[in-house]
Amino acid sequence: MTLTTGDDAPTVTAPNQDGEAVSPAFDDPTVVYFYPRDDTPGCTTEATQFQRERETYREAGVEVYGVSTDDVASHSSFAQSEELEFDLLADPDGEVADAFGVEVEDGAAPRTTFVLADGEIRAVYENVDPDGHAREVLLDALDDDLATLPE
């Protein structure tokens, strides 16, 4: 079952697109979004929109991680082709998805986004429409006082 608001953040480690092990602490505001596949239209839309909002996320103190069951090589190619500057975590065995309770079907994770802070799940978005999602999550985090922009 998918983790829900108020649940403790899981402990996860996965390689990013550069093959470096990443273990997010989830103490500071963090967005973890699961997506089905690199280089597909919806996933590209979602990733490029998170990239477009990246500077605002950074100013608000929010980390962003994309996760799919694609491998490091696929993530590396996708990140380079779309000029993504945030970590894409490779989860070919579905261990990160399992830690979040996201069921992998036919080898892919459904679009699901988690907002975490202070070691717990603060918001969950399921059945995500990729177009506009990055802005929606950012605005919700600001509205919920999980993040603030400097004046």
Buried (B, 14 or more C-beta within 10 A) or exposed (E): EBBEEEBEBBEBEBBBBEEEEBEBEBEBBBBBBBBBBBEBEBBBBBBBBBBEBBEBBEEBBBBBBBBBBBBBEBBBBBBEEBEBEBBBBBBBEBBBBBBBBBEBEEEBBBBBBBBBBEEEBBBBBEEBEBEEBBBBBBEBBBEEEBBEEEE
